[in-house]
Amino acid sequence: MSNAPRSLTVDAVVVRHSDWGEADRLLSLFTREAGKLRAIAKGARKLRSRKAGHLEPFTHVRIQLARGRDFWIVTQAETVDAYLAMREDLLRTAYAATVIELLDRFTYDEGENRALFALAVDALGRINSLPDPFIAVRYFEIRLLDETGYRPQLFQCVGCGSEIRAEDQFFDALQGGVVCPRCRERFPAARPVSKDTLRFLRHLQRSNFTEAQRANPNPAQRAELESLLRYNLTYLLERRLNSPEFLAEVRRDLAANE
C-alpha cells in the first residue's frame, strides 16, 4: 500500500466481513474506484457502533477510508442502498449470494473496474425489486464472463468454426463454447445443450437487460440454463461454488412449504 493515496472515498459493495480483534470487523469490499479492497471497521461489533448497520454484506455503501499499516481504515460509511426487500426474502438473499460470490471469485486486487461494479449493483437492485429475479441473475453471469475476458462462443462451433444451426448442440467449457454435433466426437467432455436453451443463452449475450427480460424459459429450460452456466463458471474458477447449494436448499424448503 506504499504507493496508495493516504485517503479514499469510494462507492462499494460489501462482499463479506469477519471478526477482527476484540471489537473490529475486517471487510472485503468491491469498489467502483479502486476494485477490491480490504478494510478494518474499528469498533463495528460494539452495540452502539454507528458504522455496523452500513457495513452488512450485500450493502451498497459510500465509504471514506484512511490508509492504515496493513489495511484501509473505515472512517465514515453511508448506506446508498440496503436492498431491504432482498433481506426479507430468503430466495432473493440466495440469488444475491450467487452474485456476490461470483463477483468475489472472479476479481482480484487489480484496480478499478467501473463496468463490473455497475453490473453487480444493477444485479442486486434487480434481485431486490423484480418479481422474478431469475433472468437478472443469468444476465449477470453471462455479462460477468464478458467483463472478465471469458466470453463463451455461442454462434460458431469452436471445433470447425461453422455457424451454429437451430438444432441441439453441445457445450465444452475447456474449449470455451458450443460444439456442433459433427465435431462432438473430438470433444468428449462436451455437455449436451438443447437448441431452445442455447437460444436463450445467445439472447442474453447479445441483448441489453430490457431486451433480455423478454426471455421466458420454462422450468426445464431454466434448470438447464442454470446448470450450464454453473458448469462453465465452476470450470473457469477451478473450484466449486457455495451459493448454488444454498440456493438449492432454499428452493427445497420453499417447495416443501407450498
N, C-alpha and C positions, 0 to 999 in steps of 0.2 A: 504493500500500500504506500510505499515511499513516494511514488510519483503521483499519487492521488491528491485531489484538492483537499483542503482542510475541512470543508463542509459541503453538503449536497442537499438540495431539495428535490425530491423525486415523487412521481406517481408510481405506486407499486401495488402488486397483488401479493398478499401474504400467502406463501406456499405452505409453510408449516412452522411450528415452533416447538421448542423443547425447553425443559427447565435448565437453568444455568445458575450455579451458586445457590445461595440461600433464598433469594427473592427475585432474581432476574429471569428473563427469558431470552433465549437465542432464537432469532428469527431467520428464516430463509425467505428472501424477497425476490420477486421478479419485477424489475423496474423498467419504466419506459426509457429513462435517460441513461441508464448505466448497466442494463442487463441484470444478471443475477448477483445479488449481494447477500452477505450475512451481517446481521446487526444485533447488538445487545439492547434490550429494553430494560433499563435498570428499574428495579422495584415493581415490575409489571405483575408479579404474583401477590403483591400486597393487596389486602381487601380494599383499601382506599385509593388504589392506583387509578389515575385518570387516563393512563395510556392503554390499560388492558383491554377495554372494550373496543378499541380501534384496531387491535392487532391480532384478532382471531383469524385462523386460516380461512381462505377464500374471500377475504375482505379486500375491496379496492380502497386504498388509502393514499393520502398525501402526507409525506413524512419528511421531516428535517433531520439530517444526520450530521454528526461530527466525527471526525476521524479519531479512533482510539488506537491503542497499541497493536491489538490483534484484529479487532472488528470495528465496524462503524457503531456509533452510539446513537440511539434514537433520542433526540432532544424534544421533538414535538411530533404529534400524529393527529390527523384529522380524517375521519371517515368520508370517503366520496360516495361509496355505495356498499351497504352491508348485505344486500341481497336477502332481505328478511323472508320473503316468500320461500326462497330456496332452503332456508334454515328450518322452516316449519314443515317441510315435506321431505321425507326420507328418500324417496325416489329421486327428487331433484338434487338432494345432497349427494347421492351416489353418482349421478351424472356429473356434478361439479367435481367430485373426487377424480373422475376419469380425466377431465380436462386438466386439472391441476397436476395430477401425476404425470401425464404426458408432457406438459409444459416443463416440469422439473427434470424429467429423464432426458428430454431432447435438447436441453440447454446447458451451457457451461458459463464460466465467468468470462464472457467474451466481449463485453461492452454492449452498447445499446442495440436493440432490435425493435424499433417502434412498430413495425408491421406485425410482429409476433405478439407484442404487448397488446395492440389493438385487437388482434384476433382473439386473444384469451379473454379480454374484458368484454368484447362483444358476445362471446360464447357464454360467459357467466350471466350476462344480462338476459340473454335469450332463455337460458335454463330457468332463470328466475321468473320470467314473465310469460313465456309461451305456454299454451295449454298442453302441448305435447313437445317436449324438447328433443325428441329422438333425432330428427333431421339436423337440428342445431349442433348436436354432438358429432354426428357423422361428418357434417360440413367442417367443423373444427379439425377433425382428424385428417381429412383429405387436404385441407389448406395448411395444416401443420407440416405435412410432408413436403408441400411446395416450398414453404418458408425455410425449411431446414435442409433443402437440397436433395430430397428423396422422392421427388415426384414420380409416381409409377407410370409406366407406359400402358395406356389403355386403348389406344386407337390403332396401333400396329403390333403385329406379332414380334416379340423380342427374339424369336428364333430366326424367322425368314424375312421379316420386315414387311410382310404383306398386310394390307388393310384388314382389320377385323370385320368379319361378316356377322350378320344377325343370326347367330346360332350359339349353342352352348360352347363355352371355351374353357381354358384352364388359366391358372394364375400361379406364377413362380416368384416368390419373394427374393430368392437368390439372384434371379435374372432381372428383377425389378419391373415385372409387368406381365401382360397377357401372353399366353402361348396358344397358338391355334391348334385345332385337332390334328392337323397334318404334321405338326412338329412335336406332338405330345411325347412320342417315344424317346426323343432326345433329352427330355427334361422330366425324369421320373418323379421328382419331388413336387411337380406342379399339382395344384389342387383344382378340382372342377369348380367352375363358376357358371351359373345359368345365364342365359342371354339377357333375361329381364333384370337380374341383379347387376350385371355388368352395365346395362343401360342406365340404371340409377346411379351407379358409381361414376360413370362418364358424365352424367348430367351434373353431379355435384362438383366435379373437377372443372368444368368449363363454365359454370354459372356463378353469378353473384347470389347473395343469400336470398334476395327476393324471389329470384327465379328458382333457386334450389328448393324453396318451400313448396313448390308445386308438386314435388315428388310425393307420391303416396303409395309406398310399398306395402304389400300385405304382410301379415305376420311371418310367413315363411321367408319372404324376401328380406324383411328386417333382420331376422336371425342370421341369414346368410351374409348380408351386408356387414353386420356387426362382427361376425366370426371371421370374415375375410380380412377386414381391416385390422382386427386384433392379431391375426396370424402374421400380417405384414409388419405391424408395429413391433410385435414381440421379436420377430426375426431381426429387425434393424437394431433393436436395443440389446439383443443377445441376452435377454433376461425376461422372466415372466413379470407381468404386471399384477399389482394387488387389487386395483379398483374393479376389474371385471368380476372377481369373486364376491366382492362387497355388493356390487350391483345385482348379481345373480341371487344372492341371499335376500336382498330387499324384495326382489320380484317374487321369490318363492313365498315370503311372508305375506306379501300383498295378495297373492293368488289364494293362499290358504285362508285369508280372512274375508274373501269375497262371498 
